[in-house]
């Protein structure tokens, strides 16, 4: 959220340094979310990538510095599979 939005209550208007704040948002299609983020010229601070532990993700930063990690889960590689509990 942008600071000083007149439509927001005063407690939400102060700028936030954003240090140490990361929200992870799980999506069904990280590639589509990445394309949407790029088309809107959002501040991408980590390019789209796949991780062996079972995540395809990228990270954006909002105007206050808060990071949003946009994540799609998939089956981890064999090296990481034993770290997960099957039910």
KOLDREN-785127 format. One record per residue: y negated, z, x of N, C-alpha, C in turn. Coordinates in pm, whole numbers, padded with zeros to 5 digits, always signed. Layout:
N
YZXYZXYZX...
This chain:
87
+00117+00000+00083+00000+00000+00000-00125+00000+00088-00222-00074+00049-00349-00074+00121-00424+00055+00091-00489+00112+00192-00570+00232+00169-00690+00201+00078-00741+00305+00016-00864+00299-00065-00854+00206-00187-00738+00194-00245-00724+00115-00368-00784+00194-00484-00886+00142-00549-00953+00218-00655-00864+00247-00776-00758+00170-00795-00671+00193-00910-00568+00303-00885-00560+00354-00763-00463+00458-00727-00530+00595-00728-00453+00701-00762-00508+00836-00753-00551+00865-00608-00647+00954-00588-00699+00984-00455-00592+01022-00352-00484+01088-00394-00382+01129-00297-00313+01009-00232-00319+00892-00294-00257+00772-00239-00355+00681-00166-00482+00718-00161-00583+00629-00104-00600+00644+00047-00561+00758+00103-00580+00779+00246-00488+00689+00327-00536+00636+00438-00449+00557+00525-00343+00646+00589-00229+00592+00613-00119+00664+00677-00091+00598+00811-00070+00679+00915-00044+00622+01048+00088+00547+01054+00181+00582+00967+00307+00511+00961+00405+00543+01071+00369+00629+01163+00456+00660+01276+00582+00732+01230+00695+00676+01268+00823+00740+01240+00877+00717+01100+00809+00639+01018+00854+00615+00881+00921+00478+00874+01049+00480+00834+01124+00355+00816+01202+00368+00686+01186+00274+00597+01264+00268+00475+01361+00151+00489+01486+00173+00453+01585+00064+00451+01606+00024+00307+01594-00105+00282+01615-00160+00149+01731-00257+00155+01837-00228+00079+01954-00315+00081+01934-00430-00018+01963-00550+00030+01950-00671-00051+02083-00746-00049+02100-00836-00143+02222-00917-00147+02216-01035-00051+02095-01083-00020+02080-01202+00062+01962-01183+00159+01991-01139+00280+01887-01114+00380+01816-01243+00419+01888-01354+00422+01826-01482+00459+01718-01521+00357+01749-01504+00228+01652-01537+00124+01533-01441+00129+01559-01313+00153+01451-01215+00164+01362-01246+00284+01423-01287+00395+01347-01323+00515+01258-01444+00487+01314-01544+00420+01236-01664+00387+01118-01627+00297+01139-01538+00202+01031-01494+00113+00925-01419+00191+00966-01332+00283+00871-01255+00365+00786-01348+00451+00850-01449+00510+00776-01545+00593+00679-01627+00508+00722-01667+00389+00636-01749+00303+00512-01673+00256+00522-01540+00253+00408-01457+00213+00330-01405+00333+00365-01452+00452+00297-01412+00577+00298-01261+00599+00409-01195+00561+00421-01052+00587+00437-01030+00737+00403-00911+00782+00410-00881+00926+00554-00850+00964+00622-00948+01021+00761-00933+01063+00763-00877+01204+00823-00759+01221+00824-00694+01352+00963-00698+01417+01064-00738+01340+01198-00761+01394+01253-00883+01322+01280-00989+01396+01329-01113+01337+01469-01092+01276+01504-01178+01184+01634-01175+01118+01745-01183+01221+01842-01093+01210+01953-01091+01305+02075-01026+01241+02191-01056+01296+02316-00995+01252+02363-00898+01358+02406-00780+01313+02455-00675+01404+02605-00661+01388+02675-00637+01498+02820-00626+01496+02870-00513+01407+02786-00412+01383+02830-00299+01301+02825-00328+01151+02784-00449+01113+02794-00490+00974+02663-00499+00898+02557-00536+00966+02430-00554+00899+02362-00683+00943+02308-00753+00846+02216-00864+00873+02082-00813+00823+01982-00811+00909+01858-00747+00869+01738-00801+00947+01621-00763+00896+01494-00785+00963+01402-00671+00922+01290-00658+00990+01200-00547+00962+01057-00598+00948+00990-00548+00845+00849-00579+00825+00769-00449+00835+00638-00463+00852+00550-00346+00861+00438-00363+00758+00416-00259+00678+00310-00268+00578+00174-00238+00641+00064-00255+00566-00070-00235+00624-00095-00096+00681-00019+00006+00639-00035+00141+00692+00054+00166+00812+00137+00071+00850+00226+00088+00964+00366+00134+00928+00395+00151+00800+00530+00191+00757+00623+00072+00773+00740+00097+00830+00839-00010+00852+00938-00016+00737+00972-00137+00697+01073-00163+00595+01182-00246+00659+01301-00189+00667+01417-00259+00723+01493-00319+00606+01493-00449+00596+01557-00521+00486+01698-00555+00532+01799-00500+00463+01937-00500+00513+02035-00562+00413+02123-00646+00464+02239-00696+00390+02362-00650+00465+02453-00584+00395+02576-00534+00460+02685-00640+00455+02768-00641+00560+02886-00726+00563+02993-00655+00643+03110-00711+00649+03223-00650+00722+03191-00641+00871+03202-00520+00930+03174-00507+01073+03281-00577+01158+03247-00603+01284+03345-00662+01374+03455-00560+01401+03564-00606+01458+03679-00520+01487+03639-00399+01573+03549-00420+01667+03508-00312+01756+03443-00196+01681+03379-00223+01567+03310-00119+01491+03388-00075+01367+03489-00150+01328+03562-00122+01204+03621+00020+01201+03667+00071+01315+03729+00204+01317+03627+00315+01293+03498+00284+01302+03393+00384+01276+03371+00407+01127+03431+00324+01042+03412+00335+00897+03536+00395+00833+03514+00471+00728+03624+00534+00654+03657+00446+00535+03783+00410+00520+03826+00331+00404+03875+00426+00295+03841+00393+00173+03886+00475+00060+03981+00398-00026
